Structures are given as C-alpha cells and as structure tokens.
Amino acid sequence: MTNWSYTVRIWSIRKRPYRKPYQLRWQVGTQPFSESFLTLGLAESRRAQFITASREGEPWDVDSGLPKSMVQRAKDISWYQHARNYVEMKWDHSPASTRRNLAEAMATVTLALVKDTNGMADHKAVRRALYTWGFNVHRWKEEPPADVASMLAWIERKSVPTSQLADRMLVRRTLDACARRLDGATSSGAVIARKRAIFHQAVGYAVEAELLSENPVSTIKWKAPEKVDEEVDPEAVPNPEQAAGLLAAVRRQGQRGEHLQAFFGCIYYAAARPGEVVGLRLKDCDLPEQGWGLLRLSESRARSGRAWTDSGEAHDRRGLKHRPRKTVRRVPIPPELVAMLRRHVDAYGVADDGRLFRTARGGMVQESGYGAVWALARESFLTREAERMREESQQAYLAWVGDEQKLAKRAYDLRAAGVSAWLSAGVEPQLVAQRAGHSVAVLFRVYAKFLKGGDDAANAKISARLNQHGAGGPASP
C-alpha cells in the first residue's frame, strides 16, 4: 500500500561540475530525493511541477518521492487494458449471466473511450469482437481470427488512458453511450441501469488501482433517458381463472404442450422462476396423494450460453438468486399442482439425473422451446376468450380486445400471477416474499399496485374493528 505524506520541502536548483550539472533536491517526510538534468530549463520545469503539486495540496509518495498525480501517470494504462483487468477480477466469482453482462457493458463503454475513429472497422463488428473475444476470459488463451485480432489491436492503440476519465465531460459522453443501442435508439431502462452500474464499478476499480483519485461517475448529475420501471403491470398479469385457462391451452399444444404443462404450472402455483424449474428433480418434491405438497428449490439452471460457463454447458448451475449457494426455498404447493406433477411423473418419468422436465433427447428445457409453446398456447387462449366475449357482449369484447395485447406475453408473467394471487388472498407480505424468493422491500416495490388493491378490504376490516367497540360512529355533539 502506498505511504503518503503531506510534508514536503523543495530546495533551489544547484549547479555541479558533472555530466548532468543541474540538480533538483527535495524531501518527502524525512526521506531526501534528488534528480539531475542536462539543462537549467529542464530542472526548472520539474521544480515548477513539484511546487504546483505541493500548493494544490496533493499527497506525496514517500517511497518514490513523487506527488500523487505523477504516481498515477506512471501507473497509467489504457482503458481497454484496465477494462480487461476489471473483467478478469470479477470473472471467477460471477455466474455466467453476469459475465455476459460484463462483456456487453464493457464493449459499449470501451468503444466510447477511443481517441478517434480513424481506421475503425464496422462499428458492429468491432463491438462483437470486444464482446466475444476482448472481454471473454475463456477465450484469452485462444488465437483469435486475423480480422478479430486486427480490430482488438486497433482498440488497444486508440483506447484513451484510464487517467483521462478524470475529465467529467468524457465520462458524461460515455454514460450517453450506455443509453444507446447499436441502431441509435434508446435502450430500455433496465439495460441502461445495468451498464451504468458496471461502468461505475469499473471506474471504482481504477480508483482502487490508484489510476484515478476519485470516481467521477458518482459526481456527475446524469439522468438516464429511460427510467427503470420495476413495478409489475397488472394488465400483463392473468387472474386465477385466466391462468388456469392458459395452462389448459398449453396442454392442448400437442406432445410438447402436454409435457410442459406442469413446467408452467410450477411457475404459476409455486411462483418459481423458469430457471429454478428447469433443474427441478423428483426428490425436490413432496407429492402426497391428497392435500398440499412442497417444492424445495435450491438452484437455478438459467441458460447463459456455452461461451460463458465454466462447464462448457449452455445452462449455468448456481444457487438461488441473491441467496447464499446452499439456501433452500421451501414453497408449499396447492393440490392442483400436486396432481399436475403426479400426472407428469406417471406419464413421462424422470431423466437419468432425476429432472422432471427435459427435451426429447433428455437435455435441459430451453427458453426457445418452452417460449414457442407458450406463444402458441397464449394465442389459442386469447382467440377462445375473444370468441366467448363476443358471444356475451359486444362491449365486453371490444374492451377485451383492447387489453389483451399485454396479457401474459411471457411465461414469466405466470410467476407474477402467482405472487399477486397470494397477495390478493390476504397472505402476509413477509410470507409471500419468503415463498417467492424476494426481500420484503423488493416485494413492496415490484408489486406495489397489487398491494394497493387491498385498500378496500383493509378499510372494511378497520371499520369492523372500530364498530365492534362502538368507536366507528360519528362523534356525539
């Protein structure tokens, strides 16, 4: 660790009969230093730098005898090299999805931190080279194709020194780049927030490495053009009747639909994340013949791509989201899901490793596969609902057609439907958060609109309690 001191003395230049006759002497703490120059002008220039640093209150390094700004310049490296150092530091302790996000953010930021674009190849090609080679640690031992190597060499030449991020206008331009897609359109609020957070952490790492004296990202009053809306949209969340209809529609989608109905059932009735259901094993389930059962969720098998996992498999294997690796989340499941899972096991058995859900070849269920089934089931359900509404009432039909576009677009909306059903049933928010794998703070933030929906019921309970003791009527005159 650098030993800093603010006690500095700088003496006048003296001339000696040597090859470099002009000597500058100074002292940091109790440690003396000297430097000799060929000309008086060079010696005076150096002394002026020292005096300026001292007047500006810079700390001085006792070991090298230099002010902090000069120490940082001596250590300075290109932003591209620093970004690679940062990614390498984060790599071993990050899940595959985080590694991919790091590479995406650093590719965006690094292209914004070049001296100029003279001689630059196609923008998309350079960004792809950074994403797939420059910031993927797994590929650093491989020889990249000639065109990729040329693009990365260009980035290394053109990348600004990390110390230049002390320029707040440069940092602001970089943040603006985090808010744009390749086609120039504004990115979603979630993407902007993620890239800004990664950039902020990377610049913070530069401060730790003493390449910068402070993190300028924290001091800039920059506002993202697109806000992150974490609240679940009630119009996208199916009610219990609609959820049951959607699950029935899944079953009607041929053999794949029949196999996946219980998969989607776990997302709804247990409010499980799709990645948590992908690796669900029979031994993780208590499925009694009657009554409620139990799921023990202990890991997530999200698909991140072979390029980013240590195992080389497409699905990363990690613990529950935002929980210690060995955490087990116990979720009671209603008889409807118990029956669905028992029927699934009777019809399809389990994979060799005990997994309930698998592809025709025994592999992991993938988002592209279950997403396609969900899209077909949703279309079928919406068509049937539209026909039913038309028969009941033209007004109801027109209202339904206007709202249906948002309803359950993603299979993940079933999870929101499950959580909202629990809240609407009056289950304590703390218990809902525990079963869903949320913190209570996240639950209140994301499901705020559903919590507000219980105001009438809460008011009725309060009124009943007040009236029970004669305190609910108007005050006596």
C-alpha positions in Angstrom: 0.0 0.0 0.0 1.3 3.5 -0.9 2.7 5.5 2.0 1.6 9.1 1.6 2.8 12.3 3.2 2.0 16.0 3.0 5.3 17.1 4.5 7.3 18.3 1.5 10.4 20.6 1.1 11.7 21.7 -2.3 15.1 23.4 -2.5 16.6 25.6 -5.1 18.4 24.1 -8.1 22.1 23.9 -7.7 24.8 23.5 -10.3 27.6 20.9 -10.0 30.5 20.0 -12.3 29.0 16.8 -13.6 27.6 15.5 -16.9 24.1 16.5 -15.7 25.1 19.6 -13.8 21.7 20.9 -12.7 20.4 19.1 -9.6 16.9 19.4 -8.0 16.6 18.3 -4.4 13.5 17.8 -2.3 12.3 16.0 0.8 9.1 14.0 1.5 8.6 13.3 5.1 12.2 12.6 6.3 13.2 11.0 3.0 15.6 13.1 0.8 15.4 12.8 -3.1 17.3 14.4 -6.0 17.2 14.4 -9.7 19.8 15.8 -12.2 19.2 17.4 -15.6 21.3 18.4 -18.6 19.8 22.0 -18.8 18.6 24.5 -16.3 15.3 24.8 -18.2 14.5 21.1 -17.7 15.4 21.4 -14.0 13.2 24.5 -13.5 10.3 22.9 -15.3 10.4 19.9 -13.0 10.7 22.1 -9.9 7.6 24.1 -11.1 5.6 20.9 -11.4 6.6 19.9 -7.9 5.7 23.4 -6.5 2.3 23.3 -8.2 1.5 19.9 -6.8 2.5 21.0 -3.3 0.4 24.2 -3.5 -2.6 22.2 -4.6 -2.3 20.0 -1.5 -1.5 16.7 -3.2 -0.2 13.9 -1.1 3.3 12.7 -1.9 4.5 9.1 -2.1 7.3 8.6 0.5 8.8 5.7 -1.5 9.1 7.3 -4.9 9.2 11.0 -3.7 6.5 11.9 -6.3 3.2 13.7 -5.9 0.1 11.5 -6.4 -0.7 12.8 -9.9 2.7 11.8 -11.1 2.5 8.4 -9.4 -0.8 7.8 -11.2 0.5 8.8 -14.6 3.4 6.4 -14.1 1.0 3.6 -13.4 -1.4 4.7 -16.2 -2.7 2.1 -18.7 -5.2 2.2 -21.5 -8.9 2.0 -20.6 -9.1 -1.2 -22.7 -6.4 -2.9 -20.6 -8.0 -1.7 -17.4 -11.4 -3.0 -18.5 -9.9 -6.4 -19.2 -8.3 -6.3 -15.7 -11.6 -5.5 -14.2 -13.4 -8.3 -16.0 -10.7 -10.7 -15.0 -11.0 -9.7 -11.4 -14.8 -10.3 -11.5 -14.8 -13.4 -13.6 -14.2 -16.3 -11.2 -16.8 -15.2 -8.7 -19.5 -14.3 -11.3 -22.3 -16.5 -12.7 -22.3 -16.9 -16.5 -25.1 -14.4 -17.0 -23.1 -11.8 -15.1 -20.0 -12.5 -17.2 -22.1 -11.9 -20.3 -23.5 -8.7 -18.9 -19.9 -7.5 -18.0 -18.7 -8.2 -21.5 -21.7 -6.4 -23.1 -21.3 -3.3 -20.9 -17.5 -3.1 -21.3 -17.9 -3.5 -25.1 -20.2 -0.5 -25.1 -18.1 1.6 -22.8 -14.7 0.8 -24.5 -16.0 1.9 -27.9 -16.9 5.2 -26.4 -13.5 5.7 -24.9 -11.3 5.8 -28.0 -9.2 8.8 -29.1 -10.8 8.9 -32.6 -12.4 6.6 -35.1 -9.8 6.9 -37.9 -9.2 3.4 -39.4 -12.0 1.8 -37.5 -13.7 -1.2 -39.0 -17.5 -1.7 -39.0 -18.9 -0.5 -35.6 -21.0 -3.6 -35.1 -18.0 -5.9 -36.0 -15.7 -4.2 -33.5 -18.3 -4.3 -30.8 -18.8 -8.0 -31.5 -15.1 -8.7 -31.4 -14.9 -7.0 -27.9 -17.9 -8.9 -26.7 -16.9 -12.3 -27.9 -13.1 -12.1 -27.6 -11.9 -9.0 -25.8 -13.9 -9.5 -22.7 -14.4 -13.2 -22.6 -11.7 -14.6 -20.3 -12.3 -18.1 -21.5 -11.0 -17.1 -25.0 -7.9 -15.3 -24.0 -5.8 -18.4 -24.4 -7.1 -18.9 -27.9 -5.7 -17.4 -31.1 -8.4 -15.1 -32.5 -9.1 -14.9 -36.2 -7.0 -12.4 -38.1 -9.8 -9.9 -38.6 -10.7 -10.0 -34.9 -7.0 -9.7 -33.8 -6.8 -6.6 -36.1 -9.8 -5.0 -34.5 -8.6 -5.6 -31.0 -5.2 -4.2 -31.9 -6.9 -1.1 -33.2 -8.8 -0.7 -29.9 -5.6 -1.1 -27.9 -3.9 1.7 -30.0 -6.9 4.0 -29.9 -8.1 3.5 -26.3 -7.7 6.5 -24.1 -5.5 6.4 -20.9 -7.6 5.5 -17.9 -6.4 8.7 -16.2 -8.4 10.7 -18.8 -11.6 9.6 -17.1 -10.9 12.5 -14.7 -12.5 14.5 -17.5 -16.1 14.6 -16.5 -17.3 15.5 -20.0 -15.7 12.4 -21.3 -17.5 10.4 -18.6 -20.8 12.0 -19.5 -20.4 11.1 -23.1 -19.6 7.5 -22.1 -22.8 7.4 -20.0 -24.7 8.7 -23.0 -23.3 5.7 -25.0 -24.6 3.4 -22.3 -28.1 4.6 -23.1 -28.0 4.0 -26.8 -28.5 0.8 -28.8 -26.4 0.0 -31.9 -29.1 1.4 -34.1 -29.1 4.7 -32.2 -32.4 4.1 -30.4 -32.7 4.5 -26.6 -32.1 1.3 -24.7 -34.5 0.0 -22.1 -34.3 1.4 -18.6 -33.0 -1.9 -17.2 -30.2 -2.1 -19.7 -29.1 1.5 -19.1 -29.1 1.0 -15.4 -27.1 -2.3 -15.7 -24.5 -0.8 -18.0 -24.1 2.4 -15.8 -23.7 0.2 -12.7 -20.9 -1.9 -14.3 -19.2 1.2 -15.7 -19.4 2.8 -12.2 -17.8 -0.3 -10.6 -15.1 -0.5 -13.3 -14.1 3.2 -12.6 -14.2 2.5 -8.9 -11.7 -0.3 -9.5 -9.5 2.3 -11.3 -9.6 4.3 -8.1 -8.5 1.2 -6.1 -5.7 0.7 -8.5 -4.7 4.4 -7.9 -5.2 5.2 -11.6 -7.7 7.9 -10.6 -8.1 9.9 -7.4 -11.9 9.7 -7.3 -14.8 8.1 -9.1 -16.2 10.8 -11.5 -19.3 8.7 -12.3 -20.6 9.4 -8.7 -20.2 13.1 -9.1 -21.9 13.7 -12.4 -25.6 14.7 -12.4 -26.5 12.4 -15.3 -30.1 11.2 -15.8 -30.9 8.2 -17.9 -33.4 9.0 -20.7 -35.4 5.9 -19.9 -36.4 5.1 -16.3 -36.4 1.6 -14.9 -40.0 0.6 -14.1 -39.8 -2.3 -11.7 -43.5 -2.5 -10.9 -45.4 -5.3 -12.4 -48.1 -4.1 -14.8 -51.5 -5.5 -13.6 -52.7 -5.7 -17.3 -50.0 -8.2 -18.1 -50.9 -10.5 -15.1 -53.6 -13.1 -15.6 -56.1 -13.7 -12.8 -56.6 -17.2 -11.4 -59.3 -18.1 -14.0 -57.1 -16.8 -16.9 -54.1 -18.6 -15.5 -56.0 -21.9 -15.4 -57.2 -21.3 -19.0 -53.7 -20.6 -20.2 -52.4 -23.8 -18.6 -55.2 -25.8 -20.2 -54.2 -24.2 -23.5 -50.6 -25.3 -23.0 -51.8 -28.9 -22.7 -53.7 -28.7 -26.0 -50.4 -27.9 -27.9 -49.6 -31.5 -28.8 -47.0 -33.7 -27.1 -44.6 -30.8 -26.1 -47.5 -28.9 -24.6 -48.6 -32.0 -22.5 -45.0 -32.4 -21.3 -44.7 -28.7 -20.4 -48.0 -28.1 -18.7 -46.6 -29.0 -15.2 -43.5 -26.9 -16.0 -45.7 -23.8 -16.5 -47.8 -24.9 -13.5 -44.7 -24.7 -11.2 -44.1 -21.1 -12.4 -47.7 -20.2 -11.5 -48.7 -22.2 -8.5 -45.2 -22.0 -6.8 -44.2 -18.6 -8.2 -40.9 -20.2 -9.3 -38.5 -18.6 -11.7 -38.2 -20.6 -15.0 -34.5 -21.3 -14.3 -35.5 -22.8 -10.9 -37.9 -25.2 -12.6 -35.6 -26.3 -15.4 -33.4 -28.3 -13.0 -36.3 -29.4 -10.6 -35.9 -33.0 -9.6 -38.4 -35.5 -8.2 -36.5 -35.7 -4.9 -37.1 -32.0 -4.5 -40.9 -32.5 -4.5 -43.3 -33.8 -1.8 -46.3 -35.0 -3.8 -48.9 -36.6 -1.4 -52.0 -38.3 -2.8 -54.2 -35.7 -1.1 -53.7 -32.2 0.1 -50.9 -29.7 -0.2 -47.4 -30.7 -1.3 -44.0 -29.0 -1.1 -41.2 -27.9 -3.5 -37.7 -27.5 -2.2 -36.0 -25.1 -4.6 -32.2 -24.9 -4.2 -30.6 -23.9 -7.6 -31.2 -22.2 -10.8 -30.3 -23.5 -14.2 -30.6 -20.4 -16.3 -29.3 -20.6 -19.9 -26.3 -18.4 -20.4 -24.5 -19.9 -23.4 -21.5 -22.3 -23.5 -19.1 -19.4 -24.1 -19.7 -18.1 -20.6 -20.0 -21.1 -18.3 -17.0 -22.9 -16.7 -18.6 -26.3 -17.5 -19.0 -25.6 -21.2 -22.7 -26.4 -20.9 -25.3 -23.9 -22.1 -27.0 -23.8 -18.7 -25.2 -22.3 -15.8 -25.6 -24.1 -12.5 -25.9 -21.8 -9.5 -27.7 -21.1 -6.3 -31.0 -19.2 -5.9 -31.0 -15.6 -7.0 -29.5 -13.2 -4.4 -29.1 -16.0 -1.9 -26.2 -18.0 -0.4 -25.3 -21.0 -2.5 -26.8 -23.7 -0.2 -30.0 -21.9 0.5 -33.2 -24.0 0.1 -36.5 -22.2 -0.5 -39.5 -24.3 0.6 -42.7 -23.5 -1.2 -46.0 -25.2 -0.3 -47.9 -26.1 -3.4 -51.7 -26.5 -3.7 -53.4 -29.8 -4.7 -53.9 -28.5 -8.2 -50.1 -28.5 -8.8 -49.5 -31.7 -6.8 -52.0 -33.5 -9.1 -50.4 -32.0 -12.2 -46.9 -33.1 -11.2 -48.0 -36.6 -10.2 -49.7 -37.0 -13.6 -46.5 -35.7 -15.3 -44.3 -38.2 -13.5 -46.7 -41.1 -14.3 -46.7 -40.1 -18.0 -43.1 -39.2 -18.6 -41.0 -40.5 -15.7 -37.8 -38.6 -14.9 -34.4 -38.0 -16.6 -31.4 -40.0 -15.6 -30.4 -37.4 -13.0 -33.9 -37.1 -11.6 -35.0 -34.0 -13.5 -38.8 -33.7 -14.2 -38.6 -31.7 -17.4 -36.3 -32.4 -20.4 -36.1 -32.2 -24.1 -36.8 -35.2 -26.4 -33.1 -36.1 -26.1 -33.0 -35.7 -22.4 -31.4 -32.3 -22.4 -32.3 -29.2 -20.5 -35.5 -27.4 -21.4 -34.6 -24.2 -23.2 -36.3 -20.8 -23.3 -36.6 -21.0 -27.1 -38.5 -24.3 -26.7 -40.9 -23.5 -23.9 -41.3 -19.9 -25.2 -42.6 -21.2 -28.6 -45.1 -23.5 -26.8 -46.2 -20.6 -24.6 -46.7 -18.3 -27.6 -49.0 -20.9 -29.3 -50.9 -21.6 -26.1 -51.4 -17.8 -25.4 -52.7 -17.2 -29.0 -55.1 -20.2 -28.6 -56.4 -18.9 -25.3 -56.8 -15.3 -26.4 -58.7 -16.5 -29.5 -61.1 -18.6 -27.4 -61.6 -15.8 -24.9 -62.3 -13.3 -27.7 -65.0 -15.6 -29.1 -66.5 -16.1 -25.7 -66.5 -12.3 -25.0 -68.2 -11.7 -28.4 -71.0 -14.1 -27.6 -71.5 -12.5 -24.2 -71.4 -8.8 -25.0 -70.0 -6.6 -27.9 -68.9 -4.0 -25.3 -67.1 -6.6 -23.2 -65.5 -8.0 -26.4 -64.2 -4.6 -27.5 -62.8 -4.0 -24.0 -61.1 -7.4 -24.0 -59.5 -6.9 -27.5 -58.1 -3.6 -26.3 -56.5 -5.0 -23.2 -55.4 -8.5 -24.4 -52.2 -7.4 -26.1 -50.3 -7.1 -22.8 -51.8 -10.2 -21.1 -49.2 -12.9 -20.2 -46.9 -12.1 -23.1 -44.1 -14.1 -21.3 -44.2 -17.3 -19.4 -42.5 -15.3 -16.6 -45.8 -13.4 -16.2 -47.2 -16.6 -14.6 -44.8 -16.0 -11.7 -46.2 -12.5 -11.2 -49.7 -14.0 -11.4 -48.8 -16.5 -8.6 -47.4 -13.8 -6.3 -50.4 -11.4 -7.0 -52.8 -14.3 -6.3 -51.2 -14.8 -2.9 -51.3 -11.1 -2.1 -55.0 -10.9 -3.2 -55.8 -13.9 -1.0 -54.6 -11.9 2.0 -51.3 -13.8 2.7 -48.9 -11.8 4.8 -46.4 -9.9 2.6 -43.5 -11.3 4.6 -44.6 -14.9 3.9 -45.3 -14.1 0.2 -41.7 -12.6 -0.1 -40.2 -15.7 1.6 -42.0 -18.1 -0.7 -41.3 -16.1 -3.9 -37.6 -15.6 -3.0 -37.9 -11.8 -2.7 -36.9 -9.5 0.0 -39.9 -7.7 1.5 -38.5 -4.4 0.1 -38.5 -5.8 -3.4 -41.9 -7.2 -3.0 -43.4 -3.8 -2.0 -41.5 -2.1 -4.8 -42.4 -4.6 -7.6 -45.9 -5.5 -6.6 -47.0 -2.1 -5.3 -50.1 -1.9 -7.5 -51.3 -5.2 -6.2 -50.8 -4.2 -2.6 -52.8 -1.0 -3.2 -55.6 -3.2 -4.5 -56.3 -4.4 -1.0 -57.2 -1.0 0.4 -61.0 -1.6 0.4 -60.7 -4.9 2.2 -58.3 -3.3 4.8 -60.7 -0.4 5.3 -63.6 -2.8 5.8 -61.6 -4.7 8.5 -60.7 -1.5 10.3 -64.3 -0.3 10.2 -65.5 -3.6 11.6 -63.0 -3.5 14.4 -63.9 0.1 15.3 -67.6 -0.6 15.2 -67.1 -3.6 17.5 -66.4 -1.2 20.3 -68.8 1.5 19.3 -66.0 3.7 18.1 -66.9 3.7 14.4 -69.9 6.1 14.5 -69.9 9.9 14.4 -68.8 11.8 17.5 -71.6 12.9 19.9 -72.4 16.6 19.9 
